[in-house]
Amino acid sequence: MSLLPISSVNSYLAHKQHLLPASHRSDVVQVTRDIVALHATEPIAPYLSLWARMPTFQRQELEDALYERRELAKLLCMRATLHALPSDELPLFFQAYVEHHTRAELRDWGSLLVPAGICQEEKVAALLKQLHRRVLDVLAQKGPSTAREIGQAVPELEAKVRYGVGKPYEGELSIGSRLVPSMCTLGLLIRTRPRGTWRSNLYEYAALRDWLPDVDLQSVTPSEAQAWLVRRYLAAFGPATFDDVQWWTGFAAGETAKALRTLKPAVMDVAIEGLGGGYLLLADDAPRLNDFAPPDVPSVFFLPALDPYIMGYHDRRRFLASPTMPATPVPSNHTLAGSGTGLAAALSTTE
């Protein structure tokens, strides 16, 4: 088993993540592809993540890729969170999670609609199918629309239901505010351009088949997609542990193990100095890591909260400085991460 210096591992990771000056790029789509996807729950996060990797980045470059050329798209995938990812890889991300979403769909809707007296449990699936069809009919007539606009055209969607009854987070929502985003996870709709400024999360929605007519969601199987995603993760974030892979993907332990067995000939075990063994690395990545020459001086990266560089791991000890190293104060609206020393401080984004 190879023993890798932690400083070399961290520097190589920063290189693969296009954070070191020598690895900066100018292509929005290629950078996104190389780091698998951009976390997009916070509307501004993808812009800041790209700015950290593309010093000449302009906001319009991402918007063109998302809404004009449509080379990128937004999808709920890893850990059930929103990501921006290459449109030609959409079937792979979709199929990797389709069974997760499908299993949860009827269960979640049953817990909302049946207690509200809207329908009986055995009729939940039929009601959802009817509402899906009506939403698609509205979008065929109106084009991309917000959830509120869709609800105005389909009055049933404005009915209120309670969620989390008896729980501290109990509240009320309209059927449409839940149904329209859920249709994205089922491959029926897709989030398109937001209303307002680039900081807005008030999305318009379109039928996926109209927005990306060349995308075939059925072109791969779920098992093929999960194996592909684990390989893509290891290419961008390896070496990583089994727990890292499972946490980042959000797969069940059995799904993670199955995907790794599929990849086994292409994956090797390594150990990291100070962290021990149990780390997985793509065999074809090992020579590149061994030959990589870290920069002579440490680097500091200003990143948004939830940037892929930090969010790639469940165990983030590799980034932490020695307890004897003094803490460095940083602005509270950034993540400060450093290669070479292994220092990282992850803080919340305030705007």
C-alpha positions as CSV (number, residue, x, y, z in Angstrom):
1,M,0.0,0.0,0.0
2,S,1.4,3.4,-1.0
3,L,2.0,6.0,1.7
4,L,1.3,9.5,0.3
5,P,2.5,12.8,2.0
6,I,-0.6,14.8,3.0
7,S,0.9,18.0,1.6
8,S,1.3,16.4,-1.8
9,V,-2.3,15.1,-1.7
10,N,-3.8,18.4,-0.8
11,S,-1.8,20.3,-3.4
12,Y,-2.8,17.7,-6.1
13,L,-6.4,18.0,-5.1
14,A,-6.2,21.8,-5.4
15,H,-4.7,21.3,-8.8
16,K,-7.5,19.0,-9.9
17,Q,-10.0,21.4,-8.6
18,H,-8.5,24.2,-10.7
19,L,-7.7,26.3,-7.7
20,L,-3.9,26.6,-8.1
21,P,-2.8,29.4,-10.4
22,A,-1.2,27.0,-12.8
23,S,-4.4,25.0,-13.2
24,H,-6.8,27.9,-13.7
25,R,-9.0,27.5,-16.8
26,S,-11.2,29.8,-18.9
27,D,-14.0,27.4,-20.0
28,V,-17.1,27.4,-17.6
29,V,-18.4,24.1,-18.8
30,Q,-15.0,22.3,-18.7
31,V,-14.3,23.5,-15.1
32,T,-17.7,22.4,-14.0
33,R,-17.2,19.0,-15.6
34,D,-13.7,18.5,-14.1
35,I,-15.0,19.1,-10.5
36,V,-18.2,17.0,-11.3
37,A,-20.7,19.7,-10.5
38,L,-21.2,23.1,-8.9
39,H,-23.2,23.3,-5.7
40,A,-26.2,25.6,-6.5
41,T,-28.5,25.7,-3.5
42,E,-27.4,29.2,-2.8
43,P,-27.9,31.1,-6.1
44,I,-24.6,33.0,-5.9
45,A,-22.4,29.9,-5.0
46,P,-21.8,28.7,-8.6
47,Y,-20.6,32.2,-9.6
48,L,-18.2,32.4,-6.7
49,S,-16.9,28.9,-7.2
50,L,-16.1,29.6,-10.8
51,W,-14.5,33.0,-10.0
52,A,-12.1,31.1,-7.6
53,R,-11.0,28.9,-10.5
54,M,-11.3,31.4,-13.4
55,P,-9.7,34.7,-12.6
56,T,-11.2,36.4,-15.7
57,F,-14.6,34.9,-15.1
58,Q,-17.6,37.1,-15.9
59,R,-21.1,36.5,-14.5
60,Q,-22.6,36.4,-18.0
61,E,-20.4,33.4,-18.9
62,L,-22.3,31.1,-16.5
63,E,-25.7,32.6,-17.5
64,D,-25.0,32.0,-21.1
65,A,-24.0,28.4,-20.4
66,L,-27.1,27.8,-18.4
67,Y,-29.8,29.7,-20.2
68,E,-28.6,30.5,-23.8
69,R,-26.4,27.6,-25.0
70,R,-27.9,25.3,-22.3
71,E,-24.6,23.4,-21.9
72,L,-25.2,23.4,-18.2
73,A,-28.4,22.6,-16.3
74,K,-29.6,22.5,-12.7
75,L,-30.7,19.2,-11.0
76,L,-31.4,17.9,-7.6
77,C,-28.8,15.1,-7.2
78,M,-26.0,14.6,-4.7
79,R,-27.4,14.5,-1.1
80,A,-30.7,15.7,-2.5
81,T,-29.2,19.2,-3.1
82,L,-29.3,21.4,-6.2
83,H,-26.2,21.3,-8.5
84,A,-25.3,22.9,-11.8
85,L,-23.9,20.2,-14.1
86,P,-23.1,19.5,-17.8
87,S,-26.3,19.0,-19.7
88,D,-24.9,16.1,-21.7
89,E,-24.3,14.3,-18.4
90,L,-27.8,14.9,-17.1
91,P,-29.1,11.4,-17.8
92,L,-26.2,10.0,-15.7
93,F,-26.9,12.2,-12.7
94,F,-30.7,11.7,-13.1
95,Q,-30.5,7.9,-13.3
96,A,-28.1,7.7,-10.3
97,Y,-30.9,9.1,-8.1
98,V,-34.1,8.2,-9.9
99,E,-34.9,5.2,-7.6
100,H,-34.3,7.4,-4.6
101,H,-36.7,10.0,-5.8
102,T,-39.3,7.5,-7.0
103,R,-39.4,5.7,-3.7
104,A,-39.9,8.9,-1.7
105,E,-42.4,10.4,-4.1
106,L,-45.6,8.4,-3.2
107,R,-44.6,8.1,0.5
108,D,-44.1,11.9,0.9
109,W,-47.2,12.8,-1.1
110,G,-49.4,10.3,0.8
111,S,-48.3,11.9,4.1
112,L,-49.5,15.3,2.8
113,L,-52.6,14.6,0.7
114,V,-54.3,11.9,2.7
115,P,-54.4,13.6,6.1
116,A,-55.6,16.8,4.4
117,G,-58.6,14.8,3.0
118,I,-57.7,15.7,-0.6
119,C,-57.7,12.0,-1.7
120,Q,-57.5,8.5,-0.4
121,E,-54.2,6.7,-0.2
122,E,-54.9,4.3,-3.1
123,K,-55.7,7.3,-5.4
124,V,-52.5,9.4,-4.7
125,A,-50.6,8.1,-7.7
126,A,-53.5,8.7,-10.1
127,L,-54.0,12.3,-8.7
128,L,-50.3,13.1,-9.1
129,K,-50.3,11.8,-12.7
130,Q,-53.3,14.0,-13.5
131,L,-51.6,17.1,-12.0
132,H,-48.4,16.4,-13.8
133,R,-50.2,16.3,-17.1
134,R,-52.0,19.5,-16.4
135,V,-48.7,21.3,-15.5
136,L,-47.1,20.1,-18.7
137,D,-50.1,21.3,-20.7
138,V,-49.8,24.8,-19.1
139,L,-46.1,25.0,-19.9
140,A,-46.8,23.9,-23.5
141,Q,-49.1,26.9,-23.8
142,K,-47.4,29.5,-21.8
143,G,-43.7,28.5,-22.0
144,P,-41.3,28.8,-19.0
145,S,-43.3,29.9,-15.9
146,T,-42.8,30.3,-12.2
147,A,-44.5,27.9,-9.8
148,R,-46.9,30.6,-8.8
149,E,-47.9,31.3,-12.4
150,I,-48.4,27.6,-13.0
151,G,-50.6,27.4,-9.8
152,Q,-52.7,30.2,-11.1
153,A,-53.5,28.2,-14.2
154,V,-54.1,25.0,-12.2
155,P,-56.3,26.0,-9.2
156,E,-55.9,22.6,-7.5
157,L,-52.2,23.5,-7.0
158,E,-53.1,26.4,-4.7
159,A,-54.7,24.2,-2.1
160,K,-52.9,24.3,1.2
161,V,-51.6,21.2,3.1
162,R,-49.8,20.9,6.4
163,Y,-46.5,19.2,6.8
164,G,-44.5,18.0,9.8
165,V,-47.6,17.8,11.9
166,G,-46.7,17.6,15.5
167,K,-43.0,18.3,14.8
168,P,-41.1,21.5,15.7
169,Y,-41.0,22.4,12.0
170,E,-44.7,22.0,11.4
171,G,-46.0,24.4,8.7
172,E,-48.2,24.9,5.7
173,L,-47.5,24.9,2.0
174,S,-49.4,25.0,-1.3
175,I,-49.5,21.8,-3.3
176,G,-47.9,23.6,-6.3
177,S,-44.9,24.8,-4.3
178,R,-44.1,21.2,-3.6
179,L,-45.3,19.6,-6.8
180,V,-43.5,21.7,-9.4
181,P,-40.0,21.2,-8.0
182,S,-40.7,17.5,-7.4
183,M,-41.5,17.2,-11.1
184,C,-37.8,18.2,-11.7
185,T,-36.6,15.3,-9.7
186,L,-38.8,13.0,-11.8
187,G,-37.3,14.3,-15.1
188,L,-40.5,16.1,-16.2
189,L,-39.5,19.7,-15.6
190,I,-36.2,21.7,-15.3
191,R,-35.3,24.9,-13.6
192,T,-34.6,27.6,-16.1
193,R,-33.8,31.3,-15.8
194,P,-34.6,33.0,-12.4
195,R,-36.7,36.0,-12.2
196,G,-35.0,39.1,-10.9
197,T,-31.3,39.4,-10.3
198,W,-28.6,36.8,-10.5
199,R,-29.0,36.3,-6.7
200,S,-32.6,35.2,-7.1
201,N,-33.9,31.7,-6.6
202,L,-37.4,32.4,-8.0
203,Y,-37.0,30.0,-10.9
204,E,-39.0,29.7,-14.0
205,Y,-39.7,26.0,-15.0
206,A,-40.0,24.4,-18.4
207,A,-40.7,20.9,-19.7
208,L,-37.4,19.1,-19.8
209,R,-38.2,17.6,-23.2
210,D,-38.7,21.2,-24.6
211,W,-35.7,22.8,-22.9
212,L,-33.2,20.0,-23.7
213,P,-34.8,18.0,-26.6
214,D,-31.6,16.0,-27.3
215,V,-31.3,14.7,-23.7
216,D,-32.5,11.1,-23.3
217,L,-32.9,10.3,-19.6
218,Q,-33.3,6.6,-20.4
219,S,-30.0,6.2,-22.2
220,V,-28.3,4.6,-19.1
221,T,-29.4,2.4,-16.3
222,P,-29.3,3.4,-12.6
223,S,-26.5,0.9,-11.8
224,E,-24.4,2.2,-14.7
225,A,-25.0,5.8,-13.6
226,Q,-24.1,5.1,-10.0
227,A,-20.8,3.4,-11.0
228,W,-20.1,6.3,-13.4
229,L,-20.7,8.9,-10.7
230,V,-18.5,7.2,-8.2
231,R,-15.7,7.1,-10.8
232,R,-16.2,10.8,-11.6
233,Y,-16.1,11.5,-7.9
234,L,-12.8,9.7,-7.4
235,A,-11.3,11.4,-10.4
236,A,-12.1,14.8,-9.0
237,F,-11.7,14.1,-5.3
238,G,-9.6,11.0,-4.8
239,P,-7.9,9.7,-2.7
240,A,-11.0,9.4,-0.6
241,T,-12.5,6.9,1.9
242,F,-15.6,4.7,1.4
243,D,-17.4,6.9,3.9
244,D,-16.4,10.0,1.8
245,V,-17.8,8.4,-1.3
246,Q,-21.0,7.4,0.4
247,W,-21.5,10.8,2.1
248,W,-20.8,12.8,-1.0
249,T,-23.0,10.7,-3.3
250,G,-25.8,10.2,-0.7
251,F,-26.0,6.6,-1.8
252,A,-26.9,3.8,0.6
253,A,-23.9,1.7,1.8
254,G,-25.0,-1.2,-0.5
255,E,-25.2,1.0,-3.5
256,T,-21.8,2.5,-2.8
257,A,-20.2,-0.9,-2.3
258,K,-21.8,-2.2,-5.6
259,A,-20.5,0.7,-7.6
260,L,-17.0,0.3,-6.1
261,R,-17.0,-3.4,-6.9
262,T,-17.8,-2.5,-10.5
263,L,-14.8,-0.2,-10.6
264,K,-12.5,-2.5,-8.6
265,P,-9.9,-3.2,-11.3
266,A,-9.5,0.6,-11.7
267,V,-9.3,1.5,-8.0
268,M,-6.3,1.0,-5.7
269,D,-5.9,1.4,-2.0
270,V,-3.5,4.0,-0.6
271,A,-2.6,5.5,2.8
272,I,-2.1,9.1,3.6
273,E,0.6,10.3,6.0
274,G,-0.9,11.1,9.4
275,L,-4.4,9.8,8.4
276,G,-3.7,6.1,7.8
277,G,-5.1,3.7,5.2
278,G,-8.4,3.0,3.7
279,Y,-8.2,5.6,0.9
280,L,-9.3,4.9,-2.6
281,L,-7.6,6.3,-5.7
282,L,-8.1,5.6,-9.4
283,A,-5.2,3.6,-10.6
284,D,-4.7,5.8,-13.6
285,D,-4.6,8.9,-11.3
286,A,-1.7,7.5,-9.2
287,P,1.1,8.3,-11.7
288,R,-0.2,11.9,-12.1
289,L,-0.3,12.3,-8.3
290,N,3.2,10.9,-7.9
291,D,4.6,13.1,-10.7
292,F,2.9,16.3,-9.5
293,A,5.2,19.0,-8.3
294,P,3.5,21.2,-5.6
295,P,4.1,24.9,-5.9
296,D,6.9,26.4,-3.9
297,V,4.7,28.7,-1.9
298,P,1.4,28.0,-0.1
299,S,-1.8,29.1,-1.7
300,V,-4.9,30.6,-0.2
301,F,-8.4,30.3,-1.8
302,F,-11.5,32.4,-1.0
303,L,-14.4,30.2,-1.6
304,P,-18.2,30.3,-1.0
305,A,-19.7,28.1,1.6
306,L,-20.5,24.6,0.3
307,D,-17.8,24.9,-2.4
308,P,-17.0,21.5,-4.0
309,Y,-13.4,21.6,-2.7
310,I,-14.5,21.4,0.9
311,M,-17.8,19.6,0.4
312,G,-16.1,16.6,-1.3
313,Y,-15.4,14.8,2.0
314,H,-17.2,13.6,5.1
315,D,-13.8,13.4,6.9
316,R,-12.1,16.8,6.5
317,R,-9.1,16.2,8.7
318,R,-6.8,16.4,5.7
319,F,-7.6,20.1,5.5
320,L,-7.1,20.9,9.2
321,A,-4.0,22.5,10.5
322,S,-2.1,21.1,13.4
323,P,-3.6,22.1,16.8
324,T,-0.4,24.0,17.6
325,M,-0.8,26.2,14.5
326,P,-2.4,29.6,15.4
327,A,-5.8,30.3,13.8
328,T,-6.0,32.9,11.0
329,P,-9.0,35.2,11.1
330,V,-10.9,35.5,7.9
331,P,-14.0,37.4,6.7
332,S,-17.2,35.7,7.8
333,N,-18.7,35.6,4.3
334,H,-16.0,33.4,2.8
335,T,-14.4,30.0,3.1
336,L,-10.6,30.3,3.4
337,A,-8.8,27.2,2.3
338,G,-5.1,26.7,1.8
339,S,-3.0,24.0,0.1
340,G,0.5,23.2,1.2
341,T,-0.2,23.7,4.9
342,G,-3.5,21.8,4.7
343,L,-5.2,24.8,6.5
344,A,-8.9,25.3,5.9
345,A,-11.7,27.3,7.7
346,A,-15.2,26.8,6.4
347,L,-17.5,29.6,7.3
348,S,-21.0,30.6,6.3
349,T,-21.8,32.8,3.3
350,T,-23.6,35.9,4.4
351,E,-24.7,37.2,0.9
